[in-house]
Each structure stands twice: as C-alpha cells, then as structure tokens.
C-alpha cells in the first residue's frame, strides 16, 4: 500500500483509500465490486478514477472501487478539500482507517477514528532512519562495553549503583531510539525492510538483558521498575541518581551484590536446578564461593554437583579473560 501511495503521489494523482468495516458499507453509494488480490499496480490504476477504493481489513484484497462516500455531514471536520473532508468524516463515522492523497499538494493524510497524521516523504524518512541507526550503532557499542564491564565487576564483587544505573540508562536510551526507528520503518512500508533488519540486529537481547539486570539488582518487581523507567524522558535519563532511585530505595546501605540470576543463565541448567540454586543462595557472592560439599547437599547428586562446579569456574574464567 505504501509503495502504491508513493506511485500515486509521483503520478500527481489523488486517491481515497479506506479499510473495510461493517459500519463503512452504510456510508457507500455506487461504485463496483472487485474482490481481487491487492497489488501495488492495481491500486495505482484504480486511483485514476475519482471514487474511493475500499480494501479488506487485512489489507490483502481490493473489495470495491470508484465508490462515493456519504458520511454524516454533521461530523466536525477541519479539512477544506472535498476528498479530505470525506476521509476524515468516514474515519470517524465508520471507526476505520482512511487515507487521502492530495492531487494538488502531493501530501498523504491518514485518518483513524479521531486521529490525523500526515505521512512524511520516503526520502526524508530514509534519511532520518539512517541517521538514527548510526546513533544506535554507537549506543550498541557502548552497551556491549558496559555489559562486559558489569560481568567482570560482578565476579570481583566491585559493582556500584552507578555501574548498574549507567547500564540501565544505556538500554533505555537504545529502546527509545529503536522505537523512533520502528515508527519510520512502519511509514516506509517495504522500503524500510533493510532498516528494520539492521534495527533487529542492533537491539538483539537488549530488552532481555535489562530485565535480567533488574532481576539481579532492583528492589522492586521488574514490571514496576520498567514502568517507572519508561516514564523518564531523555533529559531525565542523564540523571543516574533518578535511575538508581527507581531501582533501590535511598536508605539502602548494604553492599550492592547481584542476586545471581544473570550469571546462572550462562550455565546450562534446567528450570528446577535453576530455582534450587536461587533458593539456597542469597546472592552471587554465595554462589561463587560455595564449595563442592555444599553443592552436593543441594543437588543430592555428586555428578551434578561436579558438573555445576566445573561450569561455574569456566564461566568465571571466560568473563574475566
């Protein structure tokens, strides 16, 4: 659909495209039934006629074309052109999405119920998305370094609240940038495919890593902590004290030690053994210092205790190397 819209704009044509709903058909007069597979070329050809094009709600088929839309004229509209008035009123009246392409100005306006949005031009969107990707690539590089550093500090028992807050700051920044790029790719349609693929690579495991770190350090539930973090704007994300305050109460004076959740995920353990370790040790410090006898007591199996101990030491060496 996006490609068809671009072709319509480039051909200096106008168009009115509406998504089907049951309410919509009460507002339609004339036109003819098509019920054919939606393609870019078909939409462009049908746009050469004056009436509205009605497509299925799943955007896979063209149902009707050359239709006259007669929405309730008492519905308020701030638009001046006939096509745009019809599009806005239809969106409100039928509670659907309508797209108006201006023949004279070459602009594309989306209406959905009471919402109105003007699409940006493809070239502008690609430029903005590319610029944002470059920023995200730099953020990913910093994120990887912070994560590696946090791994080492945890093993050495030297983690500070600023180390954790700085990592969370980076993940939240990346999430916000990625959301902006995602909006660009939605507007771009198939033109944004390569950008979307690169975006997925750059944010791979970022959200999962943030949740794991919060499970290790936050004194509140992960969902509540993330909810509070999402309320922070870009300026507030610079303030590490604000981030740390969301995770840990101000009167918290104990040594900052991770629960061990993230470290244990690096060791192949079934869910039962994973929970067993967390139940028997208060934090990562105790997990790392536990001896073979203690592990035998927990696992009730000498072989499993030996395997866990071996893998634990291998992970430690790998993280410190």
Protein Blocks (a to p, Z undefined) as FASTA:
>chain_A
ZZmmmmmmmnopacddddddfklmmmpggjidfkpaddfklmmmmmmpmbdcdddfklpa
cfbghiacdddfkbccfbfbfklmmmmmmmmmnopadddddfklopacddehjaccdddd
fklmmmmmmmmmmmmmmmmmmmmmmmmmmmmmmmnopacfklmmmmmmmmmmmmmmmmmm
mmmmmmnmmmlmmmmmmmmmmmgoklmmmmmmmmmmmcbdfklmmmmmmmpcfklmmmmm
lmmmmmpcfklcbdcddehlmmmmmpccdfklmmmmmmmpmblklmmmpcfklmmmmnop
aklmmmmmmmmmmmmmmmmZZ
